[in-house]
Amino acid sequence: MRIFEELAKGDTTIAAYISIHNMVTWMLDSFGDDAQRAEWIPRLASMEVLGSYCLTEPGAGSDAAAISTKAIRDGGDYVLDGVKQFISGAGTSGIYIVMARTADTGGRGISAFLVPAETPGLSFGPLEKKMGWHAQPTRQVIFDGVRIPASNLLAHEGDGFGIAMSGLNGGRLNMGACSLGGGQAALDKTVDYLKERTAFGGPLINQQALLFQLADMDTELESARTLLARAADALDNGDADMVRLCAMAKRVATDAGFNVANAALQLHGGYGYLADYGIERIVRDLRVHQILEGTNEIMRLIVGRSIAGA
C-alpha cells in the first residue's frame, strides 16, 4: 500500500495504473490454476505484460451485478460478446480479466475469464478524452464473437462476482494510497512555495492563517493514512469487518487527497492554475479517484448497510 503512495508523489496517474495492473496480477495468482499462473504471473510480475480488469459496462457501473456481457459455452470453448467501458490500459495490455454472464442468476451468474490481447474478435473503442489521467489510455473493450478455450475460465463458473468484489477491496485501498500520495505531493509543493513567496513584509509561510490551513491539510492526510493502514491490516487478516473498513478508508482517503490538492491550488493563487507548477494536474488526476473502484457514494452505502445489518 505504501509503495503506491510514494509512487503517486511523482505521478498520480502512473501509480494508479500500476495499482490496477497489480490487482489483475493478484486476482490471477489468487484464483488461477497452476497452468494459468505459470503462463502469466512471471510476465505480469516483471511488467513485461500489463493487465487490465474489465467489469464496468456502458449500462452497468456501480451496479456491477447487472452486467450484460455474455460468455456462452460452445463445446470446449466459451464465446464472449459485449462491451466494457472505462477500461484502464485498454489497447496496451497483454491480458484482460473479463467478467461475463454465464447464467441469468444475478451476481451468481457472473464468471471471470482470461482473454489475451491477440484473441480474434477483441477490439477497442477510441481513446477517451478525459479531464485527467492523460498518461494512461482509457477505452472501451469490445467482444464480438471472442472465442477462448474453457481453460481460460478463472476458478469456476459463477465465481466471477466474488472474485471481482475481492479484488475491489484491495483496489480501493490502493486508490486511497495513490490519493494520499498526490495530496502529500501537493502539500509539499505548497510549503516550498509559501516559504519562497513574499507578501505583506515577509514570506507567506509566516502568516498564521496560512499555517492553520497547512496544519489542517497535514492532519487530514495523516488521519486518512491511519484509517487506510487499519483497513489494510483488516484485509490482510481477513477480519469480519474488512469490507466496511476498506470502503471507509477508500472514501476518506480519496476525499482527503483531493481536498488537500484543491486547497494547495488555492494557496498557490493564480500560479496554482498554471501547468508549470504541477498542482493543477494533481487536482485533475485525483478527482477521478472519488469515482474509481466504486464511487464514494457507493462506499457510504456499503458502510450504511453494514451498520443496519443488511
C-alpha positions in Angstrom: 0.0 0.0 0.0 2.7 2.4 1.0 4.5 2.0 -2.4 1.5 3.4 -4.2 1.5 6.5 -2.0 5.2 7.0 -2.7 4.8 6.4 -6.5 1.9 8.9 -6.6 4.1 11.7 -5.2 5.9 11.6 -8.6 2.9 10.7 -10.9 -0.6 10.0 -9.6 -1.7 8.6 -12.9 1.1 6.0 -13.3 0.7 5.0 -9.6 -3.0 4.3 -10.1 -2.4 2.5 -13.4 0.2 0.2 -11.7 -2.3 -0.4 -8.8 -4.9 -1.7 -11.3 -2.3 -3.9 -13.0 -1.3 -5.3 -9.6 -5.0 -6.1 -8.9 -5.1 -8.1 -12.1 -1.9 -9.9 -11.1 -3.3 -10.6 -7.6 -6.6 -12.0 -9.0 -4.8 -14.4 -11.3 -2.4 -15.5 -8.6 -5.2 -16.0 -6.1 -7.8 -17.7 -8.2 -5.9 -19.1 -11.2 -4.8 -22.7 -11.6 -1.2 -23.8 -11.9 -1.1 -23.6 -15.6 -2.7 -20.1 -15.7 -0.2 -18.8 -13.1 2.8 -20.3 -14.8 1.8 -18.7 -18.1 1.0 -15.2 -16.9 2.3 -14.4 -13.4 6.0 -14.1 -14.3 5.3 -11.7 -17.2 2.8 -9.7 -15.2 5.1 -9.5 -12.1 8.0 -8.3 -14.3 5.6 -5.9 -16.1 6.7 -7.4 -19.4 3.0 -7.7 -20.0 0.4 -5.3 -18.5 -3.0 -6.5 -17.3 -6.4 -4.8 -17.4 -9.6 -5.5 -15.5 -12.9 -5.5 -17.4 -16.0 -5.1 -15.2 -17.8 -1.8 -15.9 -20.1 -1.6 -18.9 -21.9 1.3 -20.6 -25.1 0.5 -18.8 -23.7 -1.1 -15.6 -21.3 1.0 -13.5 -22.0 0.9 -9.7 -24.5 -1.9 -10.1 -21.8 -4.5 -11.1 -24.2 -7.4 -10.8 -26.2 -6.1 -13.7 -23.5 -6.6 -16.4 -24.8 -8.0 -19.7 -21.6 -9.2 -21.5 -22.2 -12.9 -22.1 -20.0 -15.9 -22.3 -21.7 -18.9 -24.0 -20.2 -22.3 -23.7 -19.6 -23.9 -27.1 -18.0 -27.4 -26.8 -14.5 -26.9 -25.3 -14.7 -23.1 -25.7 -16.5 -20.0 -24.5 -17.7 -17.3 -26.9 -17.8 -13.7 -25.5 -20.0 -10.9 -26.7 -20.4 -7.5 -25.2 -18.8 -4.1 -24.4 -16.8 -3.0 -21.4 -16.5 0.7 -20.6 -13.8 2.9 -19.0 -11.1 0.2 -19.1 -7.7 1.4 -18.0 -4.9 0.3 -20.3 -7.2 -0.9 -23.0 -5.3 -1.4 -26.2 -1.9 -1.7 -24.5 -2.4 -4.5 -22.0 -1.5 -8.1 -22.9 -4.1 -9.8 -20.9 -7.7 -8.9 -19.8 -9.6 -10.3 -16.9 -13.2 -10.1 -18.1 -16.4 -10.5 -16.1 -19.1 -12.0 -18.2 -22.5 -13.5 -17.6 -22.7 -17.3 -17.9 -26.2 -17.6 -16.3 -29.2 -15.3 -15.8 -29.0 -15.5 -12.0 -27.7 -12.0 -11.0 -24.3 -11.9 -9.3 -24.2 -15.7 -9.0 -24.3 -15.9 -12.8 -21.1 -14.0 -13.5 -17.8 -15.7 -14.3 -14.3 -14.5 -14.9 -12.2 -15.2 -18.0 -8.7 -14.6 -19.2 -8.6 -13.0 -22.6 -5.2 -12.5 -24.3 -4.9 -9.3 -26.3 -4.3 -11.1 -29.6 -7.6 -13.1 -29.5 -9.6 -12.6 -32.7 -12.8 -10.6 -32.2 -11.3 -8.4 -29.5 -11.2 -4.7 -30.4 -11.1 -1.3 -28.7 -13.0 1.9 -28.9 -11.3 5.3 -29.5 -9.2 6.8 -26.7 -11.4 8.7 -24.3 -10.8 12.4 -23.9 -10.5 12.8 -20.1 -10.2 15.6 -17.6 -7.1 14.0 -16.1 -5.2 10.7 -16.2 -3.7 11.7 -19.6 -0.7 9.4 -19.1 -2.9 6.4 -19.2 -5.1 5.1 -22.1 -8.8 4.6 -21.3 -11.0 2.9 -24.0 -13.9 0.6 -24.5 -13.1 -3.1 -24.8 -15.4 -4.8 -27.4 -16.0 -8.5 -27.6 -17.5 -9.7 -30.9 -17.6 -13.5 -31.0 -14.4 -13.7 -29.0 -13.7 -17.4 -28.7 -11.4 -18.6 -25.9 -10.7 -22.1 -24.6 -12.6 -23.3 -21.5 -9.2 -23.5 -19.7 -9.3 -19.6 -19.7 -12.1 -19.7 -17.1 -10.7 -18.3 -13.8 -11.8 -20.6 -10.9 -15.3 -21.9 -11.7 -18.5 -20.7 -13.4 -20.4 -18.3 -11.1 -17.3 -17.3 -9.1 -16.7 -14.1 -11.1 -18.7 -11.7 -8.9 -16.9 -12.9 -5.8 -13.6 -12.5 -7.5 -14.4 -9.0 -8.6 -15.5 -7.9 -5.2 -12.5 -9.4 -3.5 -10.2 -7.6 -5.9 -12.0 -4.3 -5.3 -11.2 -4.4 -1.6 -7.5 -4.2 -2.3 -8.0 -1.9 -5.2 -9.9 0.6 -3.0 -7.0 0.7 -0.6 -4.5 1.2 -3.3 -6.6 4.0 -4.9 -6.7 5.6 -1.4 -3.0 5.3 -1.1 -2.5 7.0 -4.5 -4.7 9.8 -3.4 -2.7 10.3 -0.3 0.5 10.4 -2.3 -0.9 13.0 -4.6 -2.2 15.1 -1.7 1.1 14.9 0.1 3.0 16.0 -3.1 0.6 19.0 -3.4 1.2 19.8 0.3 4.9 19.6 0.0 4.9 21.9 -3.1 2.8 24.3 -1.2 5.1 24.5 1.8 8.0 25.2 -0.5 6.0 27.9 -2.4 4.9 29.7 0.8 8.5 29.8 2.0 9.7 31.4 -1.2 6.7 33.7 -1.9 6.9 37.1 -0.1 4.0 39.4 0.7 2.9 41.8 3.5 6.5 42.3 4.5 7.8 38.7 4.7 7.4 35.0 3.5 3.8 33.8 3.3 4.8 30.9 5.5 4.9 33.3 8.4 1.2 34.1 8.1 -0.7 32.5 10.9 -3.8 31.9 8.9 -1.9 30.0 6.3 -0.1 27.9 8.9 -3.5 27.0 10.3 -4.6 25.8 6.8 -1.3 23.8 6.3 -1.9 22.2 9.7 -5.5 21.2 8.7 -4.2 19.7 5.4 -1.5 17.7 7.1 -3.9 16.5 9.7 -6.5 15.4 7.1 -3.8 13.4 5.2 -2.4 11.8 8.4 -5.9 10.8 9.7 -6.8 9.2 6.4 -3.4 7.4 6.3 -4.1 5.9 9.8 -7.6 4.6 8.7 -6.1 3.2 5.5 -3.4 1.3 7.5 -6.1 -0.1 9.8 -8.2 -1.2 6.8 -5.1 -2.8 5.1 -4.4 -4.8 8.3 -8.0 -6.0 8.4 -7.8 -7.1 4.8 -4.5 -8.9 5.3 -6.0 -10.8 8.3 -9.4 -11.5 6.7 -11.2 -9.7 9.5 -15.0 -9.8 9.5 -15.3 -6.0 9.1 -12.7 -5.7 6.3 -15.2 -4.8 3.6 -16.7 -2.0 5.7 -13.2 -0.7 6.7 -12.0 -0.8 3.1 -15.0 1.2 1.9 -14.5 3.7 4.8 -10.8 4.1 4.0 -11.3 4.5 0.3 -13.8 7.3 0.8 -11.9 9.1 3.4 -8.5 8.8 1.7 -9.7 9.8 -1.8 -11.7 12.8 -0.4 -8.7 13.8 1.7 -6.2 13.7 -1.2 -8.5 15.7 -3.5 -9.4 18.2 -0.8 -5.7 18.8 0.1 -4.7 19.2 -3.6 -7.5 21.6 -4.2 -6.5 23.6 -1.1 -2.9 23.6 -2.4 -4.0 25.1 -5.7 -5.8 27.8 -3.8 -2.8 28.6 -1.7 -0.7 29.0 -4.9 -3.1 31.7 -6.1 -3.0 32.2 -9.8 0.2 30.2 -10.1 -1.6 27.1 -9.0 -3.8 27.3 -12.1 -0.7 27.2 -14.4 0.6 23.9 -15.7 4.2 24.9 -14.8 3.7 24.4 -11.1 2.2 20.9 -11.4 -0.6 21.5 -8.9 -3.5 21.7 -11.4 -2.5 18.3 -12.8 -2.6 16.7 -9.4 -6.1 18.2 -8.8 -7.4 16.8 -12.2 -5.8 13.4 -11.7 -7.1 12.9 -8.1 -10.7 13.9 -8.9 -11.4 10.6 -10.6 -10.2 8.6 -7.6 -13.5 9.5 -5.9 -15.3 7.6 -8.7 -13.0 4.6 -9.4 -13.3 1.3 -7.7 -16.8 2.2 -6.6 -18.0 5.8 -6.2 -17.7 7.3 -2.8 -21.5 7.3 -2.6 -21.4 3.5 -3.0 -18.7 3.4 -0.2 -21.2 5.2 2.0 -23.9 2.8 1.0 -21.6 -0.2 1.9 -20.9 1.3 5.3 -24.5 2.2 6.0 -25.7 -1.3 5.1 -23.1 -2.8 7.5 -24.5 -0.6 10.3 -28.0 -1.6 9.5 -27.1 -5.3 9.3 -28.2 -5.5 5.7 
